[in-house]
Amino acid sequence: MADKVKVWFDPEADYLEVQFRDAPGFMRATANDAVMERVDEEGHVLGFSVLGVSRFNKDRPLEAELMTGT
């Protein structure tokens, strides 16, 4: 069985958000200034967002580390 993810892209804001699970949570900064992770109260990753998507070069992928748990 495949897992479902939700993906939103706002071209005006140049903003992408990916949600792995629908649950209450909050955004938390990562080591990459363009990437925020959405986590629940226990620190489990619910998704992530990327600001300024169009500035990334297609030949050089964006890399970010999402932390799990606390």
N, CA, C and O atoms as a Tripos MOL2 file, in Angstrom:
@<TRIPOS>MOLECULE
protein
  280   279    70     0     0
PROTEIN
NO_CHARGES

@<TRIPOS>ATOM
      1 N           0.8430   -1.1750    0.0000 N.3       1 MET1
      2 CA          0.0000    0.0000    0.0000 C.3       1 MET1
      3 C           0.8890    1.2400    0.0000 C.2       1 MET1
      4 O           1.8340    1.3340    0.7830 O.2       1 MET1
      5 N           0.5870    2.1700   -0.8640 N.am      2 ALA2
      6 CA          1.3730    3.3910   -0.9730 C.3       2 ALA2
      7 C           0.8810    4.4320    0.0320 C.2       2 ALA2
      8 O          -0.3030    4.4830    0.3650 O.2       2 ALA2
      9 N           1.7970    5.2440    0.5000 N.am      3 ASP3
     10 CA          1.4380    6.3670    1.3520 C.3       3 ASP3
     11 C           1.0730    7.5500    0.4680 C.2       3 ASP3
     12 O           1.6440    7.7390   -0.6060 O.2       3 ASP3
     13 N           0.1170    8.3400    0.9330 N.am      4 LYS4
     14 CA         -0.2700    9.5440    0.2080 C.3       4 LYS4
     15 C           0.4470   10.7350    0.8050 C.2       4 LYS4
     16 O           0.6590   10.8020    2.0160 O.2       4 LYS4
     17 N           0.8140   11.6640   -0.0370 N.am      5 VAL5
     18 CA          1.3660   12.9350    0.4040 C.3       5 VAL5
     19 C           0.5530   14.0390   -0.2650 C.2       5 VAL5
     20 O          -0.0280   13.8410   -1.3320 O.2       5 VAL5
     21 N           0.5240   15.1980    0.3730 N.am      6 LYS6
     22 CA         -0.1340   16.3650   -0.2110 C.3       6 LYS6
     23 C           0.9510   17.3620   -0.5690 C.2       6 LYS6
     24 O           1.8790   17.6000    0.2050 O.2       6 LYS6
     25 N           0.8190   17.9470   -1.7640 N.am      7 VAL7
     26 CA          1.7970   18.9030   -2.2520 C.3       7 VAL7
     27 C           1.0680   20.1680   -2.6950 C.2       7 VAL7
     28 O           0.1000   20.1020   -3.4520 O.2       7 VAL7
     29 N           1.5330   21.3080   -2.2220 N.am      8 TRP8
     30 CA          0.9920   22.6030   -2.6230 C.3       8 TRP8
     31 C           2.1130   23.4190   -3.2140 C.2       8 TRP8
     32 O           3.2350   23.4040   -2.7090 O.2       8 TRP8
     33 N           1.8130   24.1340   -4.2850 N.am      9 PHE9
     34 CA          2.7730   25.0670   -4.8520 C.3       9 PHE9
     35 C           2.0490   26.3710   -5.1260 C.2       9 PHE9
     36 O           1.0190   26.3880   -5.8000 O.2       9 PHE9
     37 N           2.5800   27.4440   -4.6100 N.am     10 ASP10
     38 CA          2.0350   28.7790   -4.8440 C.3      10 ASP10
     39 C           3.0370   29.5220   -5.7100 C.2      10 ASP10
     40 O           4.0670   29.9710   -5.2050 O.2      10 ASP10
     41 N           2.7580   29.6660   -7.0210 N.am     11 PRO11
     42 CA          3.7280   30.3150   -7.9100 C.3      11 PRO11
     43 C           3.9470   31.7860   -7.5830 C.2      11 PRO11
     44 O           5.0460   32.3030   -7.7800 O.2      11 PRO11
     45 N           2.9150   32.4710   -7.0850 N.am     12 GLU12
     46 CA          3.0840   33.8890   -6.7340 C.3      12 GLU12
     47 C           4.0490   34.0670   -5.5720 C.2      12 GLU12
     48 O           4.8510   35.0010   -5.5640 O.2      12 GLU12
     49 N           3.9750   33.1940   -4.6100 N.am     13 ALA13
     50 CA          4.8620   33.2610   -3.4440 C.3      13 ALA13
     51 C           6.1480   32.4730   -3.6770 C.2      13 ALA13
     52 O           7.0870   32.5600   -2.8860 O.2      13 ALA13
     53 N           6.1880   31.6910   -4.7870 N.am     14 ASP14
     54 CA          7.3360   30.8250   -5.0840 C.3      14 ASP14
     55 C           7.5870   29.8970   -3.8980 C.2      14 ASP14
     56 O           8.7050   29.7820   -3.3980 O.2      14 ASP14
     57 N           6.5000   29.2350   -3.4630 N.am     15 TYR15
     58 CA          6.4830   28.4680   -2.2210 C.3      15 TYR15
     59 C           5.9400   27.0680   -2.4780 C.2      15 TYR15
     60 O           4.9010   26.9070   -3.1190 O.2      15 TYR15
     61 N           6.6430   26.0620   -1.9780 N.am     16 LEU16
     62 CA          6.2230   24.6580   -2.1070 C.3      16 LEU16
     63 C           6.0800   24.0660   -0.7120 C.2      16 LEU16
     64 O           6.9390   24.2560    0.1500 O.2      16 LEU16
     65 N           4.9740   23.3410   -0.5000 N.am     17 GLU17
     66 CA          4.8050   22.6510    0.7790 C.3      17 GLU17
     67 C           4.3970   21.2110    0.5180 C.2      17 GLU17
     68 O           3.5320   20.9430   -0.3160 O.2      17 GLU17
     69 N           5.0290   20.2780    1.2410 N.am     18 VAL18
     70 CA          4.7330   18.8540    1.1410 C.3      18 VAL18
     71 C           4.3160   18.3710    2.5270 C.2      18 VAL18
     72 O           4.9970   18.6240    3.5200 O.2      18 VAL18
     73 N           3.1870   17.6730    2.5720 N.am     19 GLN19
     74 CA          2.6660   17.1740    3.8470 C.3      19 GLN19
     75 C           2.5780   15.6470    3.7820 C.2      19 GLN19
     76 O           1.9100   15.0890    2.9120 O.2      19 GLN19
     77 N           3.2610   14.9820    4.7160 N.am     20 PHE20
     78 CA          3.2340   13.5180    4.7730 C.3      20 PHE20
     79 C           2.0440   13.0010    5.5740 C.2      20 PHE20
     80 O           1.5160   11.9220    5.3070 O.2      20 PHE20
     81 N           1.6380   13.7870    6.5510 N.am     21 ARG21
     82 CA          0.5560   13.3620    7.4480 C.3      21 ARG21
     83 C          -0.2140   14.5880    7.9010 C.2      21 ARG21
     84 O           0.3790   15.6310    8.1750 O.2      21 ARG21
     85 N          -1.5630   14.4660    7.9820 N.am     22 ASP22
     86 CA         -2.4070   15.5760    8.4070 C.3      22 ASP22
     87 C          -2.5890   15.4870    9.9160 C.2      22 ASP22
     88 O          -3.3450   14.6480   10.4070 O.2      22 ASP22
     89 N          -1.9000   16.3470   10.6460 N.am     23 ALA23
     90 CA         -1.9680   16.3560   12.1080 C.3      23 ALA23
     91 C          -1.5560   17.7440   12.5910 C.2      23 ALA23
     92 O          -0.8770   18.4760   11.8700 O.2      23 ALA23
     93 N          -1.9610   18.1050   13.8000 N.am     24 PRO24
     94 CA         -1.5320   19.4000   14.3380 C.3      24 PRO24
     95 C          -0.0170   19.4580   14.4580 C.2      24 PRO24
     96 O           0.6250   18.4640   14.7970 O.2      24 PRO24
     97 N           0.5460   20.6150   14.1810 N.am     25 GLY25
     98 CA          1.9870   20.7600   14.2640 C.3      25 GLY25
     99 C           2.4110   22.1930   14.1040 C.2      25 GLY25
    100 O           1.5840   23.1050   14.0980 O.2      25 GLY25
    101 N           3.6920   22.3880   13.9740 N.am     26 PHE26
    102 CA          4.2260   23.7410   13.8060 C.3      26 PHE26
    103 C           5.4630   23.6710   12.9290 C.2      26 PHE26
    104 O           6.0800   22.6170   12.7750 O.2      26 PHE26
    105 N           5.8170   24.8390   12.3470 N.am     27 MET27
    106 CA          6.9850   24.9160   11.4690 C.3      27 MET27
    107 C           8.2380   25.1520   12.3070 C.2      27 MET27
    108 O           8.2220   25.8960   13.2880 O.2      27 MET27
    109 N           9.3340   24.4930   11.8880 N.am     28 ARG28
    110 CA         10.6000   24.6250   12.5980 C.3      28 ARG28
    111 C          11.7040   24.8230   11.5620 C.2      28 ARG28
    112 O          11.7110   24.1770   10.5140 O.2      28 ARG28
    113 N          12.6280   25.7170   11.8660 N.am     29 ALA29
    114 CA         13.7370   26.0090   10.9530 C.3      29 ALA29
    115 C          14.6530   24.7980   10.7940 C.2      29 ALA29
    116 O          14.7580   23.9550   11.6850 O.2      29 ALA29
    117 N          15.3140   24.7330    9.6350 N.am     30 THR30
    118 CA         16.3380   23.7100    9.3990 C.3      30 THR30
    119 C          17.6680   24.4320    9.1610 C.2      30 THR30
    120 O          17.7270   25.6600    9.2250 O.2      30 THR30
    121 N          18.7010   23.6970    8.8950 N.am     31 ALA31
    122 CA         20.0070   24.2860    8.6080 C.3      31 ALA31
    123 C          20.0090   25.0290    7.2760 C.2      31 ALA31
    124 O          20.8630   25.8850    7.0460 O.2      31 ALA31
    125 N          19.0580   24.7080    6.3940 N.am     32 ASN32
    126 CA         18.9170   25.3740    5.1030 C.3      32 ASN32
    127 C          17.9060   26.5200    5.2600 C.2      32 ASN32
    128 O          16.7630   26.2760    5.6470 O.2      32 ASN32
    129 N          18.3040   27.7480    4.9700 N.am     33 ASP33
    130 CA         17.4360   28.9120    5.1540 C.3      33 ASP33
    131 C          16.1480   28.8390    4.3380 C.2      33 ASP33
    132 O          15.1520   29.4580    4.7120 O.2      33 ASP33
    133 N          16.1490   28.1050    3.2460 N.am     34 ALA34
    134 CA         14.9730   28.0220    2.3800 C.3      34 ALA34
    135 C          13.9940   26.9410    2.8150 C.2      34 ALA34
    136 O          12.8710   26.8940    2.3120 O.2      34 ALA34
    137 N          14.3880   26.0840    3.7260 N.am     35 VAL35
    138 CA         13.5740   24.9160    4.0870 C.3      35 VAL35
    139 C          13.1170   24.9930    5.5510 C.2      35 VAL35
    140 O          13.9080   25.2470    6.4590 O.2      35 VAL35
    141 N          11.8230   24.7660    5.7400 N.am     36 MET36
    142 CA         11.2520   24.6400    7.0830 C.3      36 MET36
    143 C          10.6370   23.2550    7.1780 C.2      36 MET36
    144 O          10.1060   22.7440    6.1920 O.2      36 MET36
    145 N          10.7030   22.6450    8.3490 N.am     37 GLU37
    146 CA         10.0430   21.3510    8.5340 C.3      37 GLU37
    147 C           8.8330   21.5350    9.4280 C.2      37 GLU37
    148 O           8.8540   22.3210   10.3750 O.2      37 GLU37
    149 N           7.7780   20.7990    9.1140 N.am     38 ARG38
    150 CA          6.5700   20.8180    9.9470 C.3      38 ARG38
    151 C           6.6280   19.5890   10.8400 C.2      38 ARG38
    152 O           6.7500   18.4660   10.3500 O.2      38 ARG38
    153 N           6.5390   19.8000   12.1580 N.am     39 VAL39
    154 CA          6.6670   18.7000   13.1160 C.3      39 VAL39
    155 C           5.4990   18.7060   14.0890 C.2      39 VAL39
    156 O           4.8410   19.7290   14.2780 O.2      39 VAL39
    157 N           5.2460   17.5500   14.7060 N.am     40 ASP40
    158 CA          4.2140   17.4760   15.7450 C.3      40 ASP40
    159 C           4.8560   17.7810   17.1050 C.2      40 ASP40
    160 O           6.0470   18.0820   17.1750 O.2      40 ASP40
    161 N           4.0840   17.7050   18.1560 N.am     41 GLU41
    162 CA          4.5790   18.0420   19.4980 C.3      41 GLU41
    163 C           5.7400   17.1560   19.9500 C.2      41 GLU41
    164 O           6.5560   17.5820   20.7670 O.2      41 GLU41
    165 N           5.8250   15.9340   19.4330 N.am     42 GLU42
    166 CA          6.9280   15.0300   19.7740 C.3      42 GLU42
    167 C           8.1310   15.1950   18.8580 C.2      42 GLU42
    168 O           9.1440   14.5210   19.0410 O.2      42 GLU42
    169 N           8.0320   16.0850   17.8750 N.am     43 GLY43
    170 CA          9.1360   16.3300   16.9590 C.3      43 GLY43
    171 C           9.1580   15.4420   15.7370 C.2      43 GLY43
    172 O          10.1350   15.4510   14.9880 O.2      43 GLY43
    173 N           8.0980   14.6680   15.5160 N.am     44 HIS44
    174 CA          8.0260   13.8250   14.3240 C.3      44 HIS44
    175 C           7.7140   14.6870   13.1100 C.2      44 HIS44
    176 O           6.8400   15.5520   13.1670 O.2      44 HIS44
    177 N           8.4150   14.4570   12.0320 N.am     45 VAL45
    178 CA          8.2500   15.2540   10.8210 C.3      45 VAL45
    179 C           6.9100   14.9490   10.1610 C.2      45 VAL45
    180 O           6.5930   13.7930    9.8800 O.2      45 VAL45
    181 N           6.1220   16.0050    9.9140 N.am     46 LEU46
    182 CA          4.8290   15.8930    9.2360 C.3      46 LEU46
    183 C           4.9300   16.3410    7.7880 C.2      46 LEU46
    184 O           4.0690   16.0180    6.9700 O.2      46 LEU46
    185 N           5.9860   17.0880    7.4730 N.am     47 GLY47
    186 CA          6.1660   17.6020    6.1240 C.3      47 GLY47
    187 C           7.2650   18.6460    6.1100 C.2      47 GLY47
    188 O           8.0160   18.8050    7.0720 O.2      47 GLY47
    189 N           7.3370   19.3560    4.9870 N.am     48 PHE48
    190 CA          8.3370   20.4110    4.8740 C.3      48 PHE48
    191 C           7.8770   21.4470    3.8600 C.2      48 PHE48
    192 O           6.9600   21.1990    3.0770 O.2      48 PHE48
    193 N           8.5160   22.6010    3.8800 N.am     49 SER49
    194 CA          8.2170   23.6430    2.9060 C.3      49 SER49
    195 C           9.5200   24.2210    2.3790 C.2      49 SER49
    196 O          10.5540   24.1950    3.0450 O.2      49 SER49
    197 N           9.4350   24.7470    1.1490 N.am     50 VAL50
    198 CA         10.5940   25.3620    0.5070 C.3      50 VAL50
    199 C          10.1680   26.7280   -0.0090 C.2      50 VAL50
    200 O           9.1950   26.8380   -0.7540 O.2      50 VAL50
    201 N          10.8790   27.7480    0.3780 N.am     51 LEU51
    202 CA         10.6160   29.1120   -0.0810 C.3      51 LEU51
    203 C          11.6430   29.4840   -1.1390 C.2      51 LEU51
    204 O          12.8370   29.2290   -0.9730 O.2      51 LEU51
    205 N          11.1740   30.0880   -2.2290 N.am     52 GLY52
    206 CA         12.0770   30.4880   -3.3020 C.3      52 GLY52
    207 C          12.4470   29.3190   -4.1880 C.2      52 GLY52
    208 O          13.6100   29.1670   -4.5640 O.2      52 GLY52
    209 N          11.4790   28.4960   -4.5240 N.am     53 VAL53
    210 CA         11.7200   27.2750   -5.2970 C.3      53 VAL53
    211 C          12.3990   27.5580   -6.6380 C.2      53 VAL53
    212 O          13.2910   26.8120   -7.0440 O.2      53 VAL53
    213 N          11.9960   28.6120   -7.3220 N.am     54 SER54
    214 CA         12.5080   28.8610   -8.6750 C.3      54 SER54
    215 C          13.9820   29.2580   -8.7120 C.2      54 SER54
    216 O          14.5910   29.2200   -9.7810 O.2      54 SER54
    217 N          14.5590   29.6270   -7.6060 N.am     55 ARG55
    218 CA         15.9670   30.0430   -7.6170 C.3      55 ARG55
    219 C          16.9420   28.8600   -7.6100 C.2      55 ARG55
    220 O          18.1470   29.0400   -7.7880 O.2      55 ARG55
    221 N          16.4090   27.6510   -7.4030 N.am     56 PHE56
    222 CA         17.2780   26.4840   -7.3650 C.3      56 PHE56
    223 C          17.5470   25.9560   -8.7600 C.2      56 PHE56
    224 O          16.6390   25.8560   -9.5850 O.2      56 PHE56
    225 N          18.7870   25.6210   -9.0130 N.am     57 ASN57
    226 CA         19.2250   25.1080  -10.3010 C.3      57 ASN57
    227 C          18.7970   23.6460  -10.4260 C.2      57 ASN57
    228 O          19.0110   22.8530   -9.5090 O.2      57 ASN57
    229 N          18.1840   23.2870  -11.5760 N.am     58 LYS58
    230 CA         17.7120   21.9100  -11.7490 C.3      58 LYS58
    231 C          18.8510   20.9010  -11.8080 C.2      58 LYS58
    232 O          18.6290   19.7150  -11.5660 O.2      58 LYS58
    233 N          20.0580   21.3400  -12.1220 N.am     59 ASP59
    234 CA         21.1990   20.4250  -12.1760 C.3      59 ASP59
    235 C          21.8450   20.2010  -10.8080 C.2      59 ASP59
    236 O          22.6940   19.3250  -10.6420 O.2      59 ASP59
    237 N          21.4360   20.9910   -9.8580 N.am     60 ARG60
    238 CA         22.0130   20.8710   -8.5150 C.3      60 ARG60
    239 C          20.8550   20.8100   -7.5190 C.2      60 ARG60
    240 O          20.2950   21.8490   -7.1680 O.2      60 ARG60
    241 N          20.4940   19.6350   -7.0660 N.am     61 PRO61
    242 CA         19.3060   19.5020   -6.2220 C.3      61 PRO61
    243 C          19.4570   20.1910   -4.8680 C.2      61 PRO61
    244 O          20.5530   20.3130   -4.3200 O.2      61 PRO61
    245 N          18.3390   20.6230   -4.3640 N.am     62 LEU62
    246 CA         18.2850   21.1790   -3.0180 C.3      62 LEU62
    247 C          18.4150   20.0270   -2.0310 C.2      62 LEU62
    248 O          17.7210   19.0180   -2.1590 O.2      62 LEU62
    249 N          19.2740   20.1660   -1.0730 N.am     63 GLU63
    250 CA         19.4340   19.1340   -0.0470 C.3      63 GLU63
    251 C          19.1770   19.7510    1.3130 C.2      63 GLU63
    252 O          19.6680   20.8380    1.6170 O.2      63 GLU63
    253 N          18.4070   19.0510    2.1250 N.am     64 ALA64
    254 CA         18.1250   19.5000    3.4860 C.3      64 ALA64
    255 C          17.9370   18.2710    4.3620 C.2      64 ALA64
    256 O          17.4590   17.2340    3.9030 O.2      64 ALA64
    257 N          18.3110   18.3960    5.6040 N.am     65 GLU65
    258 CA         18.1470   17.2940    6.5530 C.3      65 GLU65
    259 C          16.9600   17.6030    7.4430 C.2      65 GLU65
    260 O          16.9200   18.6490    8.0900 O.2      65 GLU65
    261 N          15.9780   16.6860    7.4800 N.am     66 LEU66
    262 CA         14.8140   16.8370    8.3420 C.3      66 LEU66
    263 C          15.0570   15.9990    9.5900 C.2      66 LEU66
    264 O          15.3460   14.8060    9.5010 O.2      66 LEU66
    265 N          14.9390   16.6250   10.7410 N.am     67 MET67
    266 CA         15.2220   15.9400   12.0010 C.3      67 MET67
    267 C          13.9590   15.2300   12.4840 C.2      67 MET67
    268 O          12.8630   15.7740   12.3450 O.2      67 MET67
    269 N          14.0850   14.0530   13.0360 N.am     68 THR68
    270 CA         12.9430   13.3280   13.5790 C.3      68 THR68
    271 C          13.1060   13.1720   15.0790 C.2      68 THR68
    272 O          14.2100   12.9640   15.5810 O.2      68 THR68
    273 N          11.9950   13.2740   15.7830 N.am     69 GLY69
    274 CA         11.9960   13.1150   17.2350 C.3      69 GLY69
    275 C          12.7320   14.2380   17.9240 C.2      69 GLY69
    276 O          13.3060   15.1060   17.2650 O.2      69 GLY69
    277 N          12.7210   14.2300   19.2400 N.am     70 THR70
    278 CA         13.4300   15.2480   20.0150 C.3      70 THR70
    279 C          14.3200   14.5950   21.0280 C.2      70 THR70
    280 O          15.0060   15.2840   21.7830 O.2      70 THR70
@<TRIPOS>BOND
     1     1     2 1
     2     2     3 1
     3     3     4 2
     4     3     5 am
     5     5     6 1
     6     6     7 1
     7     7     8 2
     8     7     9 am
     9     9    10 1
    10    10    11 1
    11    11    12 2
    12    11    13 am
    13    13    14 1
    14    14    15 1
    15    15    16 2
    16    15    17 am
    17    17    18 1
    18    18    19 1
    19    19    20 2
    20    19    21 am
    21    21    22 1
    22    22    23 1
    23    23    24 2
    24    23    25 am
    25    25    26 1
    26    26    27 1
    27    27    28 2
    28    27    29 am
    29    29    30 1
    30    30    31 1
    31    31    32 2
    32    31    33 am
    33    33    34 1
    34    34    35 1
    35    35    36 2
    36    35    37 am
    37    37    38 1
    38    38    39 1
    39    39    40 2
    40    39    41 am
    41    41    42 1
    42    42    43 1
    43    43    44 2
    44    43    45 am
    45    45    46 1
    46    46    47 1
    47    47    48 2
    48    47    49 am
    49    49    50 1
    50    50    51 1
    51    51    52 2
    52    51    53 am
    53    53    54 1
    54    54    55 1
    55    55    56 2
    56    55    57 am
    57    57    58 1
    58    58    59 1
    59    59    60 2
    60    59    61 am
    61    61    62 1
    62    62    63 1
    63    63    64 2
    64    63    65 am
    65    65    66 1
    66    66    67 1
    67    67    68 2
    68    67    69 am
    69    69    70 1
    70    70    71 1
    71    71    72 2
    72    71    73 am
    73    73    74 1
    74    74    75 1
    75    75    76 2
    76    75    77 am
    77    77    78 1
    78    78    79 1
    79    79    80 2
    80    79    81 am
    81    81    82 1
    82    82    83 1
    83    83    84 2
    84    83    85 am
    85    85    86 1
    86    86    87 1
    87    87    88 2
    88    87    89 am
    89    89    90 1
    90    90    91 1
    91    91    92 2
    92    91    93 am
    93    93    94 1
    94    94    95 1
    95    95    96 2
    96    95    97 am
    97    97    98 1
    98    98    99 1
    99    99   100 2
   100    99   101 am
   101   101   102 1
   102   102   103 1
   103   103   104 2
   104   103   105 am
   105   105   106 1
   106   106   107 1
   107   107   108 2
   108   107   109 am
   109   109   110 1
   110   110   111 1
   111   111   112 2
   112   111   113 am
   113   113   114 1
   114   114   115 1
   115   115   116 2
   116   115   117 am
   117   117   118 1
   118   118   119 1
   119   119   120 2
   120   119   121 am
   121   121   122 1
   122   122   123 1
   123   123   124 2
   124   123   125 am
   125   125   126 1
   126   126   127 1
   127   127   128 2
   128   127   129 am
   129   129   130 1
   130   130   131 1
   131   131   132 2
   132   131   133 am
   133   133   134 1
   134   134   135 1
   135   135   136 2
   136   135   137 am
   137   137   138 1
   138   138   139 1
   139   139   140 2
   140   139   141 am
   141   141   142 1
   142   142   143 1
   143   143   144 2
   144   143   145 am
   145   145   146 1
   146   146   147 1
   147   147   148 2
   148   147   149 am
   149   149   150 1
   150   150   151 1
   151   151   152 2
   152   151   153 am
   153   153   154 1
   154   154   155 1
   155   155   156 2
   156   155   157 am
   157   157   158 1
   158   158   159 1
   159   159   160 2
   160   159   161 am
   161   161   162 1
   162   162   163 1
   163   163   164 2
   164   163   165 am
   165   165   166 1
   166   166   167 1
   167   167   168 2
   168   167   169 am
   169   169   170 1
   170   170   171 1
   171   171   172 2
   172   171   173 am
   173   173   174 1
   174   174   175 1
   175   175   176 2
   176   175   177 am
   177   177   178 1
   178   178   179 1
   179   179   180 2
   180   179   181 am
   181   181   182 1
   182   182   183 1
   183   183   184 2
   184   183   185 am
   185   185   186 1
   186   186   187 1
   187   187   188 2
   188   187   189 am
   189   189   190 1
   190   190   191 1
   191   191   192 2
   192   191   193 am
   193   193   194 1
   194   194   195 1
   195   195   196 2
   196   195   197 am
   197   197   198 1
   198   198   199 1
   199   199   200 2
   200   199   201 am
   201   201   202 1
   202   202   203 1
   203   203   204 2
   204   203   205 am
   205   205   206 1
   206   206   207 1
   207   207   208 2
   208   207   209 am
   209   209   210 1
   210   210   211 1
   211   211   212 2
   212   211   213 am
   213   213   214 1
   214   214   215 1
   215   215   216 2
   216   215   217 am
   217   217   218 1
   218   218   219 1
   219   219   220 2
   220   219   221 am
   221   221   222 1
   222   222   223 1
   223   223   224 2
   224   223   225 am
   225   225   226 1
   226   226   227 1
   227   227   228 2
   228   227   229 am
   229   229   230 1
   230   230   231 1
   231   231   232 2
   232   231   233 am
   233   233   234 1
   234   234   235 1
   235   235   236 2
   236   235   237 am
   237   237   238 1
   238   238   239 1
   239   239   240 2
   240   239   241 am
   241   241   242 1
   242   242   243 1
   243   243   244 2
   244   243   245 am
   245   245   246 1
   246   246   247 1
   247   247   248 2
   248   247   249 am
   249   249   250 1
   250   250   251 1
   251   251   252 2
   252   251   253 am
   253   253   254 1
   254   254   255 1
   255   255   256 2
   256   255   257 am
   257   257   258 1
   258   258   259 1
   259   259   260 2
   260   259   261 am
   261   261   262 1
   262   262   263 1
   263   263   264 2
   264   263   265 am
   265   265   266 1
   266   266   267 1
   267   267   268 2
   268   267   269 am
   269   269   270 1
   270   270   271 1
   271   271   272 2
   272   271   273 am
   273   273   274 1
   274   274   275 1
   275   275   276 2
   276   275   277 am
   277   277   278 1
   278   278   279 1
   279   279   280 2
@<TRIPOS>SUBSTRUCTURE
     1 MET1         2 RESIDUE 1 A MET
     2 ALA2         6 RESIDUE 1 A ALA
     3 ASP3        10 RESIDUE 1 A ASP
     4 LYS4        14 RESIDUE 1 A LYS
     5 VAL5        18 RESIDUE 1 A VAL
     6 LYS6        22 RESIDUE 1 A LYS
     7 VAL7        26 RESIDUE 1 A VAL
     8 TRP8        30 RESIDUE 1 A TRP
     9 PHE9        34 RESIDUE 1 A PHE
    10 ASP10       38 RESIDUE 1 A ASP
    11 PRO11       42 RESIDUE 1 A PRO
    12 GLU12       46 RESIDUE 1 A GLU
    13 ALA13       50 RESIDUE 1 A ALA
    14 ASP14       54 RESIDUE 1 A ASP
    15 TYR15       58 RESIDUE 1 A TYR
    16 LEU16       62 RESIDUE 1 A LEU
    17 GLU17       66 RESIDUE 1 A GLU
    18 VAL18       70 RESIDUE 1 A VAL
    19 GLN19       74 RESIDUE 1 A GLN
    20 PHE20       78 RESIDUE 1 A PHE
    21 ARG21       82 RESIDUE 1 A ARG
    22 ASP22       86 RESIDUE 1 A ASP
    23 ALA23       90 RESIDUE 1 A ALA
    24 PRO24       94 RESIDUE 1 A PRO
    25 GLY25       98 RESIDUE 1 A GLY
    26 PHE26      102 RESIDUE 1 A PHE
    27 MET27      106 RESIDUE 1 A MET
    28 ARG28      110 RESIDUE 1 A ARG
    29 ALA29      114 RESIDUE 1 A ALA
    30 THR30      118 RESIDUE 1 A THR
    31 ALA31      122 RESIDUE 1 A ALA
    32 ASN32      126 RESIDUE 1 A ASN
    33 ASP33      130 RESIDUE 1 A ASP
    34 ALA34      134 RESIDUE 1 A ALA
    35 VAL35      138 RESIDUE 1 A VAL
    36 MET36      142 RESIDUE 1 A MET
    37 GLU37      146 RESIDUE 1 A GLU
    38 ARG38      150 RESIDUE 1 A ARG
    39 VAL39      154 RESIDUE 1 A VAL
    40 ASP40      158 RESIDUE 1 A ASP
    41 GLU41      162 RESIDUE 1 A GLU
    42 GLU42      166 RESIDUE 1 A GLU
    43 GLY43      170 RESIDUE 1 A GLY
    44 HIS44      174 RESIDUE 1 A HIS
    45 VAL45      178 RESIDUE 1 A VAL
    46 LEU46      182 RESIDUE 1 A LEU
    47 GLY47      186 RESIDUE 1 A GLY
    48 PHE48      190 RESIDUE 1 A PHE
    49 SER49      194 RESIDUE 1 A SER
    50 VAL50      198 RESIDUE 1 A VAL
    51 LEU51      202 RESIDUE 1 A LEU
    52 GLY52      206 RESIDUE 1 A GLY
    53 VAL53      210 RESIDUE 1 A VAL
    54 SER54      214 RESIDUE 1 A SER
    55 ARG55      218 RESIDUE 1 A ARG
    56 PHE56      222 RESIDUE 1 A PHE
    57 ASN57      226 RESIDUE 1 A ASN
    58 LYS58      230 RESIDUE 1 A LYS
    59 ASP59      234 RESIDUE 1 A ASP
    60 ARG60      238 RESIDUE 1 A ARG
    61 PRO61      242 RESIDUE 1 A PRO
    62 LEU62      246 RESIDUE 1 A LEU
    63 GLU63      250 RESIDUE 1 A GLU
    64 ALA64      254 RESIDUE 1 A ALA
    65 GLU65      258 RESIDUE 1 A GLU
    66 LEU66      262 RESIDUE 1 A LEU
    67 MET67      266 RESIDUE 1 A MET
    68 THR68      270 RESIDUE 1 A THR
    69 GLY69      274 RESIDUE 1 A GLY
    70 THR70      278 RESIDUE 1 A THR
